[in-house]
Amino acid sequence: MLKFIRPMFPTLVEVPPTGDNWIHEIKYDGYRT
């Protein structure tokens, strides 16, 4: 059985992170779950 993984909560920021380790996708049609 897998151990519990604590969920990450979103943080509101003014500018998205930058760098080669980040990928951003614009999603216009609703929510991704």
OpenMM code with the backbone's topology and positions (N, CA, C; nanometers):
from openmm import Vec3, app, unit

residues = "MET LEU LYS PHE ILE ARG PRO MET PHE PRO THR LEU VAL GLU VAL PRO PRO THR GLY ASP ASN TRP ILE HIS GLU ILE LYS TYR ASP GLY TYR ARG THR".split()
positions = [
    Vec3(0.0846, -0.1179, 0.0000),
    Vec3(0.0000, 0.0000, 0.0000),
    Vec3(0.0893, 0.1244, 0.0000),
    Vec3(0.0490, 0.2233, -0.0795),
    Vec3(0.1255, 0.3476, -0.0870),
    Vec3(0.1063, 0.4303, 0.0387),
    Vec3(0.2102, 0.5023, 0.0777),
    Vec3(0.1963, 0.5904, 0.1930),
    Vec3(0.1211, 0.7167, 0.1519),
    Vec3(0.0650, 0.7850, 0.2490),
    Vec3(-0.0127, 0.9061, 0.2244),
    Vec3(0.0766, 1.0143, 0.1649),
    Vec3(0.0289, 1.0801, 0.0604),
    Vec3(0.0993, 1.1927, -0.0009),
    Vec3(0.0157, 1.3173, 0.0239),
    Vec3(0.0715, 1.4113, 0.0987),
    Vec3(-0.0015, 1.5334, 0.1313),
    Vec3(-0.0221, 1.6162, 0.0044),
    Vec3(-0.1450, 1.6638, -0.0230),
    Vec3(-0.1707, 1.7420, -0.1439),
    Vec3(-0.1008, 1.8775, -0.1381),
    Vec3(-0.0676, 1.9286, -0.2549),
    Vec3(-0.0092, 2.0620, -0.2635),
    Vec3(-0.1228, 2.1603, -0.2874),
    Vec3(-0.1223, 2.2699, -0.2160),
    Vec3(-0.2254, 2.3707, -0.2312),
    Vec3(-0.1753, 2.4821, -0.3222),
    Vec3(-0.2631, 2.5380, -0.4071),
    Vec3(-0.2207, 2.6435, -0.4987),
    Vec3(-0.1837, 2.7710, -0.4235),
    Vec3(-0.0950, 2.8479, -0.4837),
    Vec3(-0.0525, 2.9756, -0.4289),
    Vec3(-0.0709, 3.0812, -0.5365),
    Vec3(-0.1413, 3.1881, -0.5042),
    Vec3(-0.1632, 3.2970, -0.5988),
    Vec3(-0.0361, 3.3803, -0.6111),
    Vec3(0.0109, 3.3996, -0.7340),
    Vec3(0.1300, 3.4801, -0.7597),
    Vec3(0.1003, 3.5788, -0.8717),
    Vec3(0.1790, 3.6837, -0.8802),
    Vec3(0.1610, 3.7853, -0.9847),
    Vec3(0.2170, 3.7389, -1.1197),
    Vec3(0.3271, 3.6641, -1.1172),
    Vec3(0.3952, 3.6205, -1.2393),
    Vec3(0.4241, 3.4707, -1.2273),
    Vec3(0.3967, 3.3928, -1.3321),
    Vec3(0.4257, 3.2493, -1.3246),
    Vec3(0.5761, 3.2237, -1.3161),
    Vec3(0.6155, 3.1090, -1.2603),
    Vec3(0.7579, 3.0763, -1.2514),
    Vec3(0.8206, 3.0629, -1.3899),
    Vec3(0.9496, 3.0876, -1.3975),
    Vec3(1.0213, 3.0746, -1.5247),
    Vec3(1.1353, 2.9753, -1.5082),
    Vec3(1.1889, 2.9320, -1.6188),
    Vec3(1.3021, 2.8396, -1.6169),
    Vec3(1.2719, 2.7160, -1.6993),
    Vec3(1.3736, 2.6374, -1.7222),
    Vec3(1.3598, 2.5183, -1.8066),
    Vec3(1.2806, 2.4062, -1.7406),
    Vec3(1.2615, 2.4109, -1.6097),
    Vec3(1.1896, 2.3043, -1.5392),
    Vec3(1.0393, 2.3279, -1.5328),
    Vec3(0.9895, 2.4340, -1.5940),
    Vec3(0.8474, 2.4678, -1.5880),
    Vec3(0.7863, 2.4623, -1.7267),
    Vec3(0.6648, 2.4065, -1.7346),
    Vec3(0.5867, 2.4057, -1.8586),
    Vec3(0.4501, 2.4635, -1.8240),
    Vec3(0.4025, 2.5591, -1.9030),
    Vec3(0.2732, 2.6225, -1.8775),
    Vec3(0.1804, 2.5958, -1.9947),
    Vec3(0.0539, 2.5711, -1.9640),
    Vec3(-0.0465, 2.5445, -2.0664),
    Vec3(-0.1673, 2.6327, -2.0391),
    Vec3(-0.2099, 2.7092, -2.1389),
    Vec3(-0.3302, 2.7907, -2.1262),
    Vec3(-0.4501, 2.7009, -2.1521),
    Vec3(-0.5486, 2.7059, -2.0642),
    Vec3(-0.6689, 2.6225, -2.0775),
    Vec3(-0.7897, 2.7152, -2.0733),
    Vec3(-0.8622, 2.7242, -2.1832),
    Vec3(-0.9733, 2.8179, -2.1949),
    Vec3(-1.1100, 2.7554, -2.1689),
    Vec3(-1.1211, 2.6228, -2.1703),
    Vec3(-1.2531, 2.5598, -2.1731),
    Vec3(-1.2968, 2.4982, -2.0408),
    Vec3(-1.2474, 2.5453, -1.9286),
    Vec3(-1.2980, 2.4939, -1.8015),
    Vec3(-1.1874, 2.4527, -1.7074),
    Vec3(-1.2181, 2.3553, -1.6268),
    Vec3(-1.1275, 2.3114, -1.5208),
    Vec3(-1.0635, 2.1785, -1.5556),
    Vec3(-0.9425, 2.1602, -1.5133),
    Vec3(-0.8739, 2.0318, -1.5282),
    Vec3(-0.8669, 1.9687, -1.3900),
    Vec3(-0.9123, 1.8453, -1.3781),
    Vec3(-0.9101, 1.7777, -1.2482),
    Vec3(-0.8380, 1.6459, -1.2589),
] * unit.nanometer
topology = app.Topology()
chain = topology.addChain("A")
for resn in residues:
    res = topology.addResidue(resn, chain)
    for name in ("N", "CA", "C"):
        topology.addAtom(name, app.Element.getBySymbol(name[0]), res)
